[in-house]
Amino acid sequence: MESVLNTTFPVYKEDQVLSHYQLNGSFNYLEEQIRITRTGLIATGIVDGLELEFTNNSVTLKKGVAVTSLGFQIEWREKTFTHIRSLELSKDFLEPILDDDNSLKNILAKSARYQAIKASTELVDDSFTEAKTPLSSAILAGKVVLVLFEMGVKQADQCDANSCDENSANVIITIRPLLISQAEADTTNANQSAQAYFQLTGDPVFIPRFDIPKTALSTRTDVVAAFQKVNSGAVPTAINAALKALYETTKTVFGHLKGFNLLNADRIEPQVSKYKNTDNGQYLYNWLQDLVQAYHEILEVGKAYHRDGVTDQFPFHVLAGPTDNALSNTQYRTGYFPAPPLARDELENFNRLEFLFKRLIHLLNNFDVSKTAIKVTPSMYGNKLLEKKAVPYYYTGEKELSRLWKPKGLPLGYKADQYAPDKNHLVKPLLYDLEAHDFYRIEGHIGTNYQDAIRSIELIREAHRLPFKVIALNAIDIRDRELAINDAEFDYSDLEVDYDIARTRVTKITGKITDWLTDHRADLVPKIMADSAVTNLINLVNSCSNLFTEDLTEFLDNYDDLKTAFDNIHYIYLVHRACIKVTDFQSEDLMDHLDQLNDLVLEDPFTVLFTEARRRYTESVKKTLFSNFYQSHTGIEPLNGTIRGGTFLLVYSDSSILVKTKPPVVKTGSLEATLEIRNYKKALSVTAEDNARFVKQIEKSNPVIKSKQVLLQRDAVIAANPDETKKIQKAAYDQMSEMLAEKLPLEYKFVVTDLWKSLENKLGILDVIPPASTDGIVFADFCLPYICCGEGDAINLVLPTVTVLPQIAISKTAFCANNPEKVEVTLTPSDLEGTFTENITSEVGKYFFKSSATEGDQKISFTSKANQKSNELTVTILPARTIPLELTTKQKANDPRECVLTINNPMAGEQYDVDFGDGTTLKNQTKTTLEHTYPAEAQSYPIKVTATIGTLCPVEGNSKYEVVPLPAPPPQPVFKLDATEFCISNNQPVEIQVDADFKLTAVQNQGNLKFEGNKPVFLPNKQVITQTTVFPLTYKGISLTITIIRPSADFELTNDAENKLIILSPKNATRVIGFLWKWDPQSEFVNRALKEQEKNKELKVPYSIILEMGNIPFSLTVVTELCGKDSVQKRLVANRQLGTFILE
């Protein structure tokens, strides 16, 4: 608080006679110093207590202490009020009388603002003895309690005859709890404390850590669900509530800021709903963290904010709060405002708060995730202010945000090339000193293939010697699933020797056997074996040798076929053994060779090798699974990057490492369908009993029939076994559906059905399940805060071989010869030095391709200074349309607004964008004849048509269409009247509105309305009618009905013998709105029976009254809506002898 007057004070001398000016000056100086100390060094507002508790009939003001903005201290002891009383504030307070030189004068002058509540209402308790009113909910509704520091100057009486010792003014201080209305609080500056000061308070918001307590995350679904858990429910609700509370606290100070109302709107839940079930749930999580940090920074700066120059905003009062829950306690309760140490710090705090609010509003309103290029941006890690960190890529409005992210200078950020293209240290920060940065934001890889992502990140990492490592982990569950070892690249060098020995031995033995079978074919056919059986056996044995490769890794892909061949060799061996046994043929050499072949098959060293290779590969794959890595490494967090010296984890889902589920193998159900058994039966004379034993003995071996060499062709098998084929097809479909359902959203389930139908029609049986649509796509990333897994670890086996080469990209590769364009070419890393091909130009650190008019293909590539060549891009310059686009227009029919536009020389594949010139446009039209309706205004409309093939080579055609004005329509007849009802007493002429061609003879006057001469004018009072009459008129097809109202009072008699009543009813009561019956004499006897009916439409008269009276005169008065009233009188007469009644 600034000093109001007392910049000097008196110093007394010995024996000095003191004046009242000197005494008052000393006191006022000291008193003001106390108030200045409170306001300038301690606090203003409600320091403690003064809380309100209220019911429908009581208000309790708790004990408390407050300091007004002038520094007056209010001490209050708890008190409960049950009544109110009317109070007029003292004139001694509102208009104090003081000497001009009294230093209190300027202070007390501020009481004038309370004139608006001069007629007040004071809260009192039961002990108050004067007039008072009990409190009620109606009285408390919409009210606010104002604690008034009433400082009045009471003038003393004049001097008496003996002394003037008591002739002094007294300052009397009274603390009054007033009950004022909300409107009074708003209009008397009583609530200005909330606008001039605010104490920024708010509860902190805490976002739970990802996957705490730790769970077993295995699959993409698990990871997405874990992000959904921390992004949903209580977290968005808590942030939204905190922002709304912040809005209420600060709206009077910062409500003018653009977009400030967004803090009071629910902007978070729509974004949560949009992203929570997607691969961008991680970015959603980081966005919520940004909002919370921005919110906490505002709370930290605004803990004790106090604006300068507002010390008189509540000079003699504080607001204790509303007595209505519908009113804001924040707005109508004076806060606690610690005094700022320095005005400069105070101003800086205010500017800082305004800056933080603008940034929070932008973050709240500009969150958006879109697929972009991969970049690495230096940043800061840990408990640092947001402005110390790099701007994330998931915010739009980057130019505005760059000015709001940090108060001074431009920040680092993913989109620095958009807001600071000329500042190389921001666009290419990795070229400069990184000592101040302990974190690297890695962005743009979510949604890309993990091999591409690794390649790009490794390229940036190695080119800039960045201190972190990159690992890709597969989020897939391999439990109860077989790994596709056939497709894996692995080092099996120690097993190669065993494989070479085994395949050499098998090749030699099978070679000898096939040679023997070839040499002895004449001895075997047809006596022992059919010729086709010998051929099948030779082919089957040879197929074994053909399946061997020089390299064990390549052989693993053939193992299943070799195992099938071995099974079938064993099967054929059993067939021949059974055949020879039941037929008693003797062929020792054949059996010796078959035994040797069977022994070789049963020994099967290749199964041992395959099993060991699979075991080794499975163990290595387990190390690359996200589930295993996540469980065995602590400290993993989703940070959108990695710390210096950390490990960046890319998480993807790839089911291609699993063996694809296949349907059951087709079994024909007949051995004769799978082997040349029929040839044996033809060659051998065996009985049916022998044949049955033969088949039974073979079936005991339960062979597995798989080999393509001995199976019938697939089409033949399917045709021969339709029922079994359908079962297999259904099994395959079920397995495929189950597999894909785990990876495809529900809305894409139809893809499974359509895919199956397509394959079913072409193949009959599904051999290969297509990969899921998300295979190999990165959907999350994490940071491990230390380098993991040495170079020799098996985890590197699943990572693709990374060749650090430059990568270039362009947004489009097709251009039109007649439409030159300049398109940016991006280079990764963007700061790599080297040269592009000649068709690329450099501008302010960016590279551009400028298309030319030369048709054909052009190559684009980049070569670094280290002679590393990038990928090569091909762009095509397409020929332009050489034929002009010709248009014609014509009128469709009789209406000149209807236009038909024709494109005369269309080209195949063209689409047309049409602008009709009246604001109507059509896009991507393929029709060459188009119809359009123009507005009725006569004018010329320019027409423009742009023709394109796809999105290339546009050519324009122009035309116009003239809208000729339509001929003026013939004049319409006029015959109307605003009012159609008139009173018979009306003597004013009434004129009907008619057209210029009007003739009275053309009017059909069915009611004989009397007109004045030949004009369409009539006088209502000259119409000859006895009652209200309607006059229908018709002119040139236009009907008009005129009613002349004549009030006519009349009534008739109805005898209700059953109820012994005479009923008097009005006649011709048209337009009547009221009735009044009277009778004579007005005897009590008659009145008692009829009084309540006097305004009824009908009057019911009991027989008894008429018979008693003999006759009774009755009158009826009717009141019409427009034309006054009319009366009639008749006598009701009773014939006692005949028992009849008449009106006369």
Buried (B, 14 or more C-beta within 10 A) or exposed (E): BEEBBBEEBBEEEEEEEEEEEBEBBBEBBEBBEEBBEBBBEEBBBBBEBBBBEBEEEBBBBBEBEBBBBBBBEBEBEEBBBBBBBEBEBBEBBBBBEBEEEBBBBEBBBBBEBBEBBEEBBBBBEEEBEEEBEEBEEEBBBBBBBBBBBBBBBBEEEEEEEEEEEEEEBEBEEEBBBBBBBBEBBBEBBBBBBBBBBBBBBBEEBEBEEBBEEEEEBBBBBBBBBBBBBBBBEEBBBBBBEBBBBBBBBBBBBBEEBEBBEBBBBEBBBEBBEBBBBBBBBBBBBBBBBBBBBBBBBBBEBBEBBBBEEBBBBBBBBBBBBBBBEEBBBBBBBBBBBBBBEEEEEBEEBBEBBBBBBBBBBBBBBBBBBEEBBBBBBBBBBEEEEBBBBBBBBBBEBBEBBBBBBBEEEBBBBBBBBEBBBEBBEBBBBBBEEBEEBBBBBBBBBBBBBBBBBBBBBBBBBEBBEBEBBBBBBBBBBBEEBEBBBBEBEBEBEEBBEBBEEBBEEBEEBBEEBBEBBEEBBEEBBBEBBBBEBBBBBBBBBBBBBEBBBEEBBEBBBBBBBBBBBBBBBBBBBBBBBBBBEBBEBEBEEBBEBBEBBBEBBEBBBBEEBBEBBBEBBBEBBBBBBBBBBBBEBEEBBBBBBBBBEBBBBBBBBBBEBBBBBBBEEBBBEEBEBBBBBEBBBEBBEBEEEBBEBBBEBBEEBEBBBBBEBBBBEBEEBBEBBEEBBEEBBEBBBEBBBEBBEEBBEEEEEEEBEEBBEEBBEEEBBBEEBBBBEBBBBBBBBBBBBEEBBEEEEBBBBBBBEBEBBBBBBBEEBBBBBBBEEEBBBBBBBBBBEBEBBEBBEEEEBBBBBEBEEEEEEBEBBBBBEEEBEBEEBEBBBBEBBEEEBBBEBEBEEEEBBBBBBBBEEBEEEBBBBBBBBBEEEBEEBEEBEBEBEBEEEEEEBEBBBBBBBEEBBBBEBEBEBEBEEEEEEEEEBBBEBEEBBBBBEBEEEBEBEBEEEBEBEEBEBEBEBEBEEEEBEBBBEEBEBEBBBBBEBBBBEBEBEBBBBBBBBBBEBEEEEEEEBBBBBBEBBBBBEEBBBBBEEEBEEBEEBBEEBEEEBEBBBBBEBBBBBEEBEBBBBBBBEBBEBBEBEBEBBBEEEEEEBEEE
